Amino acid sequence: MDIAAKIQEIVTKVQSDPKLLEGFQENPTKTVEGLIGIDLPDDQVNAIVAGVKGKIAVGNAGDLLGKVGGLFGGNK
C-alpha cells in the first residue's frame, strides 16, 4: 500500500465532505479505517492519521494566509 497516496486520497475525501471532516475530527482512527476499508495495525493507522492531520492543517493555514493577505491590500 502506498501510504502517501492513501493519505492524499483521504485528505481529498475529508476536505470535500463536511460530514467526513466532522467524523475525522471526532474520531480520526475510526474514520481512516472506514475510508481505507481494512483493519491496519495501530502504528500504520496512526501514521496515516498524522499525515492527514498535517495536510489538512497546512491547507487551512494556506487559506488563512490568503485571507490575511487580502486585508493588507492583496487585492489592489
N, CA, C and O atoms as a GROMACS GRO file, in nm:
protein
  304
    1MET      N    1   0.085  -0.118   0.000
    1MET     CA    2   0.000   0.000   0.000
    1MET      C    3   0.089   0.124   0.000
    1MET      O    4   0.182   0.135   0.080
    2ASP      N    5   0.060   0.216  -0.089
    2ASP     CA    6   0.132   0.343  -0.096
    2ASP      C    7   0.069   0.439   0.006
    2ASP      O    8  -0.037   0.495  -0.018
    3ILE      N    9   0.138   0.455   0.120
    3ILE     CA   10   0.084   0.536   0.230
    3ILE      C   11   0.061   0.681   0.187
    3ILE      O   12  -0.042   0.739   0.219
    4ALA      N   13   0.156   0.738   0.115
    4ALA     CA   14   0.144   0.879   0.073
    4ALA      C   15   0.021   0.897  -0.017
    4ALA      O   16  -0.051   0.996  -0.004
    5ALA      N   17  -0.003   0.802  -0.106
    5ALA     CA   18  -0.119   0.811  -0.194
    5ALA      C   19  -0.249   0.797  -0.114
    5ALA      O   20  -0.346   0.868  -0.141
    6LYS      N   21  -0.251   0.706  -0.017
    6LYS     CA   22  -0.369   0.688   0.068
    6LYS      C   23  -0.396   0.815   0.149
    6LYS      O   24  -0.511   0.857   0.162
    7ILE      N   25  -0.290   0.876   0.202
    7ILE     CA   26  -0.308   1.000   0.279
    7ILE      C   27  -0.371   1.106   0.191
    7ILE      O   28  -0.466   1.172   0.232
    8GLN      N   29  -0.319   1.124   0.070
    8GLN     CA   30  -0.374   1.227  -0.020
    8GLN      C   31  -0.518   1.196  -0.057
    8GLN      O   32  -0.601   1.286  -0.065
    9GLU      N   33  -0.548   1.069  -0.080
    9GLU     CA   34  -0.685   1.028  -0.113
    9GLU      C   35  -0.780   1.061   0.002
    9GLU      O   36  -0.890   1.112  -0.021
   10ILE      N   37  -0.738   1.032   0.123
   10ILE     CA   38  -0.822   1.059   0.240
   10ILE      C   39  -0.838   1.209   0.262
   10ILE      O   40  -0.948   1.255   0.293
   11VAL      N   41  -0.730   1.284   0.246
   11VAL     CA   42  -0.737   1.430   0.260
   11VAL      C   43  -0.839   1.488   0.163
   11VAL      O   44  -0.922   1.571   0.200
   12THR      N   45  -0.834   1.444   0.040
   12THR     CA   46  -0.927   1.493  -0.062
   12THR      C   47  -1.071   1.462  -0.024
   12THR      O   48  -1.159   1.548  -0.034
   13LYS      N   49  -1.095   1.339   0.021
   13LYS     CA   50  -1.231   1.300   0.061
   13LYS      C   51  -1.278   1.379   0.182
   13LYS      O   52  -1.391   1.427   0.185
   14VAL      N   53  -1.192   1.392   0.282
   14VAL     CA   54  -1.230   1.460   0.406
   14VAL      C   55  -1.256   1.608   0.382
   14VAL      O   56  -1.351   1.665   0.437
   15GLN      N   57  -1.174   1.671   0.299
   15GLN     CA   58  -1.191   1.814   0.274
   15GLN      C   59  -1.314   1.843   0.187
   15GLN      O   60  -1.366   1.955   0.191
   16SER      N   61  -1.359   1.745   0.111
   16SER     CA   62  -1.473   1.770   0.022
   16SER      C   63  -1.607   1.729   0.084
   16SER      O   64  -1.712   1.755   0.026
   17ASP      N   65  -1.604   1.666   0.201
   17ASP     CA   66  -1.726   1.618   0.265
   17ASP      C   67  -1.731   1.664   0.411
   17ASP      O   68  -1.658   1.610   0.494
   18PRO      N   69  -1.816   1.763   0.442
   18PRO     CA   70  -1.822   1.815   0.579
   18PRO      C   71  -1.852   1.709   0.685
   18PRO      O   72  -1.802   1.717   0.797
   19LYS      N   73  -1.934   1.609   0.651
   19LYS     CA   74  -1.964   1.503   0.748
   19LYS      C   75  -1.842   1.417   0.775
   19LYS      O   76  -1.817   1.377   0.888
   20LEU      N   77  -1.765   1.388   0.670
   20LEU     CA   78  -1.641   1.312   0.690
   20LEU      C   79  -1.542   1.393   0.772
   20LEU      O   80  -1.474   1.338   0.859
   21LEU      N   81  -1.533   1.522   0.746
   21LEU     CA   82  -1.443   1.608   0.822
   21LEU      C   83  -1.482   1.608   0.970
   21LEU      O   84  -1.396   1.598   1.057
   22GLU      N   85  -1.609   1.618   0.997
   22GLU     CA   86  -1.657   1.615   1.135
   22GLU      C   87  -1.624   1.480   1.200
   22GLU      O   88  -1.579   1.475   1.314
   23GLY      N   89  -1.648   1.373   1.126
   23GLY     CA   90  -1.615   1.240   1.177
   23GLY      C   91  -1.466   1.224   1.203
   23GLY      O   92  -1.425   1.163   1.302
   24PHE      N   93  -1.385   1.279   1.112
   24PHE     CA   94  -1.240   1.272   1.129
   24PHE      C   95  -1.197   1.350   1.252
   24PHE      O   96  -1.109   1.306   1.326
   25GLN      N   97  -1.256   1.465   1.274
   25GLN     CA   98  -1.220   1.546   1.391
   25GLN      C   99  -1.261   1.477   1.521
   25GLN      O  100  -1.191   1.488   1.621
   26GLU      N  101  -1.374   1.407   1.519
   26GLU     CA  102  -1.422   1.339   1.639
   26GLU      C  103  -1.348   1.208   1.666
   26GLU      O  104  -1.312   1.179   1.780
   27ASN      N  105  -1.324   1.130   1.562
   27ASN     CA  106  -1.257   1.001   1.577
   27ASN      C  107  -1.176   0.971   1.451
   27ASN      O  108  -1.223   0.899   1.363
   28PRO      N  109  -1.056   1.027   1.443
   28PRO     CA  110  -0.977   1.013   1.320
   28PRO      C  111  -0.943   0.868   1.286
   28PRO      O  112  -0.945   0.830   1.169
   29THR      N  113  -0.912   0.787   1.386
   29THR     CA  114  -0.874   0.648   1.359
   29THR      C  115  -0.988   0.571   1.296
   29THR      O  116  -0.969   0.501   1.197
   30LYS      N  117  -1.106   0.583   1.353
   30LYS     CA  118  -1.224   0.513   1.301
   30LYS      C  119  -1.256   0.561   1.160
   30LYS      O  120  -1.290   0.480   1.074
   31THR      N  121  -1.246   0.691   1.136
   31THR     CA  122  -1.277   0.746   1.004
   31THR      C  123  -1.178   0.695   0.900
   31THR      O  124  -1.218   0.654   0.791
   32VAL      N  125  -1.049   0.696   0.934
   32VAL     CA  126  -0.947   0.648   0.840
   32VAL      C  127  -0.968   0.500   0.810
   32VAL      O  128  -0.964   0.459   0.694
   33GLU      N  129  -0.990   0.421   0.913
   33GLU     CA  130  -1.012   0.277   0.890
   33GLU      C  131  -1.136   0.254   0.803
   33GLU      O  132  -1.136   0.166   0.717
   34GLY      N  133  -1.240   0.333   0.824
   34GLY     CA  134  -1.360   0.321   0.742
   34GLY      C  135  -1.335   0.357   0.596
   34GLY      O  136  -1.388   0.292   0.506
   35LEU      N  137  -1.254   0.460   0.573
   35LEU     CA  138  -1.224   0.501   0.437
   35LEU      C  139  -1.132   0.403   0.365
   35LEU      O  140  -1.146   0.380   0.245
   36ILE      N  141  -1.039   0.346   0.439
   36ILE     CA  142  -0.946   0.251   0.379
   36ILE      C  143  -1.016   0.118   0.353
   36ILE      O  144  -0.990   0.051   0.253
   37GLY      N  145  -1.104   0.080   0.445
   37GLY     CA  146  -1.180  -0.042   0.427
   37GLY      C  147  -1.112  -0.167   0.479
   37GLY      O  148  -1.163  -0.278   0.461
   38ILE      N  149  -0.997  -0.150   0.543
   38ILE     CA  150  -0.928  -0.265   0.603
   38ILE      C  151  -0.878  -0.226   0.740
   38ILE      O  152  -0.855  -0.108   0.768
   39ASP      N  153  -0.860  -0.325   0.825
   39ASP     CA  154  -0.808  -0.301   0.959
   39ASP      C  155  -0.656  -0.311   0.956
   39ASP      O  156  -0.600  -0.418   0.932
   40LEU      N  157  -0.591  -0.199   0.979
   40LEU     CA  158  -0.445  -0.194   0.977
   40LEU      C  159  -0.391  -0.196   1.119
   40LEU      O  160  -0.463  -0.164   1.214
   41PRO      N  161  -0.265  -0.233   1.135
   41PRO     CA  162  -0.202  -0.222   1.267
   41PRO      C  163  -0.203  -0.076   1.314
   41PRO      O  164  -0.199   0.016   1.232
   42ASP      N  165  -0.209  -0.057   1.445
   42ASP     CA  166  -0.221   0.077   1.503
   42ASP      C  167  -0.112   0.172   1.454
   42ASP      O  168  -0.140   0.288   1.427
   43ASP      N  169   0.013   0.124   1.442
   43ASP     CA  170   0.120   0.214   1.401
   43ASP      C  171   0.099   0.267   1.259
   43ASP      O  172   0.132   0.382   1.230
   44GLN      N  173   0.044   0.184   1.172
   44GLN     CA  174   0.018   0.230   1.035
   44GLN      C  175  -0.100   0.326   1.030
   44GLN      O  176  -0.096   0.426   0.960
   45VAL      N  177  -0.205   0.295   1.104
   45VAL     CA  178  -0.321   0.384   1.109
   45VAL      C  179  -0.280   0.518   1.169
   45VAL      O  180  -0.320   0.623   1.118
   46ASN      N  181  -0.202   0.514   1.276
   46ASN     CA  182  -0.159   0.639   1.340
   46ASN      C  183  -0.073   0.723   1.246
   46ASN      O  184  -0.082   0.846   1.248
   47ALA      N  185   0.009   0.658   1.165
   47ALA     CA  186   0.091   0.732   1.068
   47ALA      C  187   0.004   0.799   0.963
   47ALA      O  188   0.029   0.913   0.924
   48ILE      N  189  -0.099   0.729   0.918
   48ILE     CA  190  -0.191   0.786   0.819
   48ILE      C  191  -0.270   0.902   0.880
   48ILE      O  192  -0.285   1.007   0.818
   49VAL      N  193  -0.320   0.881   1.002
   49VAL     CA  194  -0.395   0.987   1.072
   49VAL      C  195  -0.308   1.112   1.086
   49VAL      O  196  -0.353   1.223   1.059
   50ALA      N  197  -0.184   1.093   1.128
   50ALA     CA  198  -0.092   1.208   1.144
   50ALA      C  199  -0.068   1.278   1.011
   50ALA      O  200  -0.065   1.401   1.004
   51GLY      N  201  -0.052   1.200   0.905
   51GLY     CA  202  -0.031   1.259   0.772
   51GLY      C  203  -0.151   1.338   0.725
   51GLY      O  204  -0.137   1.447   0.669
   52VAL      N  205  -0.270   1.284   0.747
   52VAL     CA  206  -0.392   1.354   0.707
   52VAL      C  207  -0.408   1.482   0.788
   52VAL      O  208  -0.439   1.587   0.732
   53LYS      N  209  -0.387   1.474   0.919
   53LYS     CA  210  -0.398   1.593   1.004
   53LYS      C  211  -0.300   1.700   0.957
   53LYS      O  212  -0.336   1.818   0.951
   54GLY      N  213  -0.179   1.661   0.925
   54GLY     CA  214  -0.079   1.757   0.879
   54GLY      C  215  -0.118   1.825   0.750
   54GLY      O  216  -0.104   1.946   0.736
   55LYS      N  217  -0.168   1.748   0.654
   55LYS     CA  218  -0.207   1.806   0.526
   55LYS      C  219  -0.329   1.896   0.540
   55LYS      O  220  -0.338   2.000   0.474
   56ILE      N  221  -0.423   1.857   0.624
   56ILE     CA  222  -0.541   1.941   0.646
   56ILE      C  223  -0.500   2.071   0.714
   56ILE      O  224  -0.549   2.178   0.677
   57ALA      N  225  -0.410   2.064   0.812
   57ALA     CA  226  -0.364   2.184   0.882
   57ALA      C  227  -0.290   2.277   0.786
   57ALA      O  228  -0.309   2.398   0.791
   58VAL      N  229  -0.207   2.221   0.698
   58VAL     CA  230  -0.134   2.304   0.601
   58VAL      C  231  -0.231   2.371   0.505
   58VAL      O  232  -0.216   2.488   0.473
   59GLY      N  233  -0.331   2.297   0.459
   59GLY     CA  234  -0.432   2.355   0.370
   59GLY      C  235  -0.509   2.466   0.436
   59GLY      O  236  -0.535   2.569   0.374
   60ASN      N  237  -0.546   2.448   0.562
   60ASN     CA  238  -0.618   2.551   0.635
   60ASN      C  239  -0.530   2.673   0.659
   60ASN      O  240  -0.579   2.786   0.655
   61ALA      N  241  -0.403   2.651   0.684
   61ALA     CA  242  -0.311   2.763   0.705
   61ALA      C  243  -0.296   2.845   0.577
   61ALA      O  244  -0.290   2.967   0.583
   62GLY      N  245  -0.291   2.778   0.462
   62GLY     CA  246  -0.281   2.849   0.335
   62GLY      C  247  -0.403   2.933   0.308
   62GLY      O  248  -0.392   3.046   0.260
   63ASP      N  249  -0.521   2.879   0.339
   63ASP     CA  250  -0.644   2.956   0.322
   63ASP      C  251  -0.644   3.078   0.411
   63ASP      O  252  -0.681   3.187   0.368
   64LEU      N  253  -0.602   3.061   0.535
   64LEU     CA  254  -0.599   3.170   0.631
   64LEU      C  255  -0.499   3.278   0.587
   64LEU      O  256  -0.529   3.397   0.596
   65LEU      N  257  -0.381   3.237   0.539
   65LEU     CA  258  -0.283   3.334   0.494
   65LEU      C  259  -0.334   3.414   0.375
   65LEU      O  260  -0.308   3.534   0.365
   66GLY      N  261  -0.406   3.349   0.285
   66GLY     CA  262  -0.463   3.419   0.171
   66GLY      C  263  -0.564   3.524   0.215
   66GLY      O  264  -0.567   3.634   0.159
   67LYS      N  265  -0.645   3.492   0.313
   67LYS     CA  266  -0.743   3.586   0.364
   67LYS      C  267  -0.676   3.703   0.435
   67LYS      O  268  -0.717   3.818   0.419
   68VAL      N  269  -0.573   3.674   0.512
   68VAL     CA  270  -0.499   3.781   0.584
   68VAL      C  271  -0.430   3.871   0.483
   68VAL      O  272  -0.429   3.993   0.500
   69GLY      N  273  -0.371   3.813   0.377
   69GLY     CA  274  -0.305   3.893   0.274
   69GLY      C  275  -0.401   3.990   0.209
   69GLY      O  276  -0.363   4.102   0.175
   70GLY      N  277  -0.527   3.948   0.192
   70GLY     CA  278  -0.628   4.034   0.132
   70GLY      C  279  -0.659   4.155   0.218
   70GLY      O  280  -0.702   4.258   0.167
   71LEU      N  281  -0.639   4.142   0.348
   71LEU     CA  282  -0.665   4.253   0.439
   71LEU      C  283  -0.563   4.366   0.423
   71LEU      O  284  -0.590   4.481   0.456
   72PHE      N  285  -0.445   4.331   0.373
   72PHE     CA  286  -0.338   4.429   0.361
   72PHE      C  287  -0.312   4.471   0.219
   72PHE      O  288  -0.198   4.498   0.181
   73GLY      N  289  -0.416   4.477   0.141
   73GLY     CA  290  -0.404   4.530   0.006
   73GLY      C  291  -0.366   4.426  -0.096
   73GLY      O  292  -0.315   4.460  -0.203
   74GLY      N  293  -0.389   4.299  -0.068
   74GLY     CA  294  -0.358   4.194  -0.164
   74GLY      C  295  -0.447   4.197  -0.286
   74GLY      O  296  -0.420   4.128  -0.385
   75ASN      N  297  -0.553   4.275  -0.282
   75ASN     CA  298  -0.649   4.280  -0.392
   75ASN      C  299  -0.641   4.411  -0.470
   75ASN      O  300  -0.740   4.454  -0.527
   76LYS      N  301  -0.526   4.474  -0.472
   76LYS     CA  302  -0.511   4.602  -0.541
   76LYS      C  303  -0.514   4.584  -0.690
   76LYS      O  304  -0.503   4.682  -0.764
   0.00000   0.00000   0.00000
